[in-house]
Amino acid sequence: MIVRVVTQTLVWYALIGGILFVAAGTLDWPAAWIFLVEMIVISLVGGYWLARRDPALMRDRLASPIQRDQPVADKWVVAAIIATSIGALVVMAFDAARFGWSSIDPWIQGIGELILCLSIWLSFRIFAENTFAAPVVRIQKERQHSVISTGPYRHVRHPMYAGALLYFVGTSLLLGSWWGLVTVLVLAVVLGIRIPIEEKALRGGLEGYDEYAQRVRYRLIPFVW
């Protein structure tokens, strides 16, 4: 499993680096190099930690984001999330490196770094609390799937999606792109479409989820929605 973590991490960030630098039209983009090196190190360390702590969850996280027993509607939404994420990276590269539409001060890029770190910390908290945090919508009957209501799940029902939005906000600012924040709004809409699909599956197949949803009112952002 550790070999898979290393291999998939390096391949994944090689692809992300290719998207960023091809869209930027240059390799002379220090912020992108900082982002890639940082994320590779965090992914390798975090992957090793999760593989040792919760190998079943690590196997799920390494699996394809589109699977056979996944609801059809969710397959389409996952494809939209992937396309939106790639589009966001292209917009950031166009903005910050190729065309220079944005001008962001270094201290704002530093704030982006802090937001990015916050999103990563939140992800680790989620993985520590929720062994069922798979990338696809399905009831994991083979693992005695149950409702998780501790940690970040005390505040919102879908903290992973909140963390994903923080991740792209932080990435956009770190890379030096204001226009990248627009793509975060698009991603929020796509996630907003996925959440009811996921909750329908959870309400129908997970005992106690209705009570949990009544207790934790907010889906994504505390006191907002």
JOBEL-V996410 format. One record per residue. N is the residue number from 1. RES is the residue in one letter. PSI is psi in radians with two decimals (NA if undefined). OMEGA is omega in degrees with one decimal (NA if undefined). NEAR is the number of other ideal C-beta (glycine too) atoms within 8 Angstrom. Layout:
BEGIN
n	res	psi	omega	near
N	RES	PSI	OMEGA	NEAR
N	RES	PSI	OMEGA	NEAR
END
This chain:
BEGIN
n	res	psi	omega	near
1	M	-0.66	178.9	9
2	I	-0.68	178.1	8
3	V	-0.71	177.8	6
4	R	-0.71	178.3	8
5	V	-0.84	-178.5	15
6	V	-0.82	-176.7	10
7	T	-0.87	-177.7	8
8	Q	-0.60	177.5	9
9	T	-0.83	-177.8	12
10	L	-0.71	178.7	9
11	V	-0.78	-178.1	8
12	W	-0.84	-177.1	9
13	Y	-0.34	169.2	12
14	A	-0.70	177.5	8
15	L	-0.78	179.2	8
16	I	-0.76	177.6	11
17	G	-0.70	177.5	10
18	G	-0.76	178.5	8
19	I	-0.83	-177.0	12
20	L	-0.86	-173.3	15
21	F	-0.57	175.3	12
22	V	-0.78	178.2	8
23	A	-0.61	179.6	12
24	A	-0.48	-178.1	13
25	G	0.26	-178.8	6
26	T	2.69	171.5	8
27	L	-0.15	-177.7	4
28	D	1.28	-178.4	4
29	W	1.46	-173.7	14
30	P	-0.70	-177.7	6
31	A	-0.63	179.4	11
32	A	-0.69	177.9	14
33	W	-0.73	177.5	8
34	I	-0.80	179.7	9
35	F	-0.84	-176.3	12
36	L	-0.81	-179.4	12
37	V	-0.78	178.8	8
38	E	-0.81	-176.2	9
39	M	-0.60	176.9	10
40	I	-0.81	-179.5	11
41	V	-0.83	-179.0	8
42	I	-0.72	-179.2	9
43	S	-0.69	179.2	12
44	L	-0.81	179.3	11
45	V	-0.81	180.0	8
46	G	-0.68	178.3	11
47	G	-0.71	177.5	13
48	Y	-0.77	179.1	10
49	W	-0.81	-176.8	9
50	L	-0.64	178.5	12
51	A	-0.61	177.9	11
52	R	-0.66	-176.1	6
53	R	-0.76	-172.3	7
54	D	1.35	-176.8	8
55	P	-0.55	179.4	8
56	A	-0.76	177.4	8
57	L	-0.67	179.4	13
58	M	-0.67	177.2	13
59	R	-0.73	178.1	9
60	D	-0.70	-178.3	11
61	R	-0.46	179.4	10
62	L	-0.21	-177.3	9
63	A	2.94	179.4	10
64	S	2.48	177.4	4
65	P	-0.14	175.7	8
66	I	2.07	-173.7	8
67	Q	2.86	-172.7	9
68	R	-0.71	-175.9	3
69	D	0.27	179.9	4
70	Q	2.46	176.0	12
71	P	2.45	-177.3	9
72	V	-0.75	-179.8	6
73	A	-0.66	-179.4	7
74	D	-0.57	176.8	14
75	K	-0.76	179.6	10
76	W	-0.68	-180.0	8
77	V	-0.71	177.7	12
78	V	-0.73	176.4	14
79	A	-0.68	178.4	9
80	A	-0.66	177.6	10
81	I	-0.76	179.1	12
82	I	-0.81	179.9	9
83	A	-0.72	179.0	8
84	T	-0.70	180.0	12
85	S	-0.76	177.6	10
86	I	-0.77	178.2	9
87	G	-0.66	178.9	10
88	A	-0.76	179.4	15
89	L	-0.69	178.8	12
90	V	-0.79	179.0	10
91	V	-0.76	179.5	13
92	M	-0.74	-179.5	16
93	A	-0.77	176.2	19
94	F	-0.80	-174.1	13
95	D	-0.94	-170.7	16
96	A	-0.52	-171.1	15
97	A	-0.83	-173.5	13
98	R	-0.86	-173.5	10
99	F	-0.31	177.2	5
100	G	0.72	179.7	8
101	W	-0.61	-176.7	8
102	S	2.69	171.8	10
103	S	1.88	-175.9	4
104	I	2.25	178.5	11
105	D	2.63	179.8	6
106	P	-0.59	-178.7	6
107	W	-0.52	176.1	6
108	I	-0.66	174.0	9
109	Q	-0.62	176.0	14
110	G	-0.68	175.1	8
111	I	-0.70	176.4	9
112	G	-0.71	177.6	15
113	E	-0.74	179.3	11
114	L	-0.71	178.2	9
115	I	-0.70	177.7	12
116	L	-0.77	178.5	15
117	C	-0.66	177.2	9
118	L	-0.73	180.0	10
119	S	-0.66	179.9	13
120	I	-0.74	176.5	11
121	W	-0.74	178.9	8
122	L	-0.69	178.0	13
123	S	-0.76	178.7	11
124	F	-0.67	177.3	10
125	R	-0.71	179.4	11
126	I	-0.80	-180.0	14
127	F	-0.59	179.2	12
128	A	-0.54	-177.2	7
129	E	-0.61	-169.0	10
130	N	1.75	179.0	9
131	T	-0.14	-178.5	7
132	F	0.29	-175.3	10
133	A	1.09	179.7	10
134	A	2.76	-179.6	10
135	P	-0.11	-179.1	7
136	V	2.76	177.4	11
137	V	1.94	175.3	9
138	R	2.66	175.0	10
139	I	2.11	-174.4	8
140	Q	1.29	-176.8	10
141	K	-0.57	-178.4	6
142	E	-0.28	180.0	3
143	R	0.31	179.7	8
144	Q	0.97	-178.6	5
145	H	2.31	179.1	9
146	S	2.90	-179.5	8
147	V	2.34	175.0	8
148	I	2.18	-177.3	9
149	S	0.28	-178.6	8
150	T	3.00	178.4	6
151	G	-2.39	-179.9	11
152	P	-0.40	-178.3	11
153	Y	-0.12	173.5	13
154	R	-0.36	-171.9	7
155	H	-0.71	176.7	8
156	V	2.71	-176.1	13
157	R	-0.33	-177.9	11
158	H	1.14	-178.2	11
159	P	-0.45	178.6	14
160	M	-0.69	179.2	9
161	Y	-0.65	175.0	11
162	A	-0.72	177.7	13
163	G	-0.64	178.6	12
164	A	-0.71	178.0	11
165	L	-0.74	175.8	13
166	L	-0.68	179.9	13
167	Y	-0.80	-177.8	11
168	F	-0.54	173.1	14
169	V	-0.86	179.9	12
170	G	-0.74	179.4	16
171	T	-0.78	-179.2	13
172	S	-0.81	-179.4	16
173	L	-0.73	179.0	17
174	L	-0.71	-179.4	13
175	L	-0.25	176.4	17
176	G	0.60	-175.2	11
177	S	2.05	171.0	16
178	W	-0.67	-177.3	9
179	W	-0.41	176.0	12
180	G	-0.45	179.1	17
181	L	-0.48	177.0	11
182	V	-0.69	179.9	8
183	T	-0.45	176.2	15
184	V	-0.64	176.6	13
185	L	-0.70	177.3	8
186	V	-0.76	178.8	11
187	L	-0.67	178.8	15
188	A	-0.67	177.9	10
189	V	-0.77	-179.4	8
190	V	-0.74	177.2	12
191	L	-0.62	176.4	14
192	G	-0.48	175.0	8
193	I	-0.65	-177.2	10
194	R	-0.62	-174.0	14
195	I	-0.84	177.5	12
196	P	-0.58	177.1	7
197	I	-0.79	179.9	13
198	E	-0.76	-177.2	11
199	E	-0.56	175.8	12
200	K	-0.76	178.6	8
201	A	-0.71	-178.8	13
202	L	-0.73	178.6	10
203	R	-0.62	-177.8	10
204	G	-0.43	-172.9	6
205	G	-0.05	-174.9	7
206	L	1.94	-178.4	11
207	E	2.29	177.3	5
208	G	-0.09	-176.8	8
209	Y	-0.61	178.3	11
210	D	-0.77	179.2	7
211	E	-0.71	177.7	7
212	Y	-0.75	-179.6	11
213	A	-0.56	176.4	10
214	Q	-0.58	-178.3	6
215	R	-0.73	178.4	7
216	V	1.76	-169.5	11
217	R	-0.57	-169.3	4
218	Y	2.38	-176.9	12
219	R	-0.79	-169.5	9
220	L	-0.80	-175.5	15
221	I	2.12	-179.5	9
222	P	2.36	177.3	6
223	F	0.10	178.8	4
224	V	-1.08	-177.0	6
225	W	NA	NA	5
END
